Amino acid sequence: MRRASRSLRCLPFRRAFYDQVGETALSSGSLASSQDWRRLCFLPVSPERAEAHFIWLIRLGVLRREVDGQGLTERVRLTPMGRRLLAQIQGEIPRAGLRERMLEHFRRRRPRL
């Protein structure tokens, strides 16, 4: 939970993004092409970059892939752990400083740091 909480502060997603994936599934392509991306993200993201963030949040247990009759889809949804984590944060998710974002970047690339 602590690692996921720290990562949420370092990612470019706003609280509205997590609220939306809590209600409906969202794909990286639809996020990147969304006209109201400013409501969902602090910075514009490409589909590839959004997918990389999704994979990281899946590894942390915050998001999961949506399943349909054919199997896994490219869309993601919020997990119960993600809901508990967001329930602890009131209002907008506070942004991490540059130092913390850099450390998080290295932790993602080199997990033993």
N, C-alpha and C positions, 0 to 999 in steps of 0.2 A: 504494500500500500504506500509506503514512504517513497519508494523508487518511482512508482506510477505518479504520485502527487508531484514529485520534483519534475518529472518529464512533462506533465501537463503544463507547467509553468514555462517550459522551454520551447514548446511546439507553437506553431503559428495559428492555432485554432482558438477561436473565441468560445465563450460559453454557449452562444447560439448554435454553434456546430454540434456540440455534445447534446444539447436539448433536441436538435433535429434528428440526430441518429438514435436518440432515445425513443423517438416517436415513429420515424420511418427510416428505411434503409437508404443509404447514400453511396454512390460510387465515386471513385476518384475523377473520372471523366466528367460526371455531372457537377462535381464540386468545382473543378477547374473552369468549366464553361458557364457556370452560373453567373447571371447578371448581378446578383446581390452578394458576390463573394466577400465584399467588405463587411457585411453583417456576420459572416461565418469565419473569416480569417483576418489576421492582422496584416498579412502580406499576400500578394497573389501567388498561387501555387500552380505548377504544371501538373498534369495527370500523373507523370512519373514520380514527382516529388511528393505529391499527395499520397500515392500508393506506398512509397517508402515510409512515410509517417504512419499510414494505416498499419503496415506490417509491424512496425515498432510497437504501436498501441495494442496490436493483437498479441505480441510476445509478452507485453506487460499484463495482459488480462483485462484491459479497459474496453477493447472492441472485439467483435467476433464477426466472421463471415456469415452472411445470410445464406440459408439453405432453401432451395426450392425443390420441386419434383425431380429435377435433373441432377441435383447435387449442389455443391458450393457455387456461389455467384461472386461477382466482383464487388457487390455491395456489402457494406458493413453496418453493424448495429451495436448499440451499447450493451455491455454485459452487466449482470447484477453487481459485480464488484465495481464497475465503472459508475453505476448509479449510486452506490454507497459512497464512493470517493467524491463524486460531485455534490452529494447531499451535505458533505462536510464543508464545502466552499460556498460562502454566501456571495451572491452577485457575480461580477466578472472575475475570471481567473486572473490572479495577479501575474504580471510578466516577470520573468527572471532577468537579472542583470546580465551584462555581456560575459562576465567571468563564469557565472553559473551555466550559461548556455554553451560556452566553450567546453567546460568540464563535462557537461551532458553529451556533447558531440563526441568527445573522446570515449566516454563510457559506452556509447552506442557502438562505436567502431572497435573498441578494445574493452570488452566487458570485465576484464580482471583489474582494471584501474580503480 
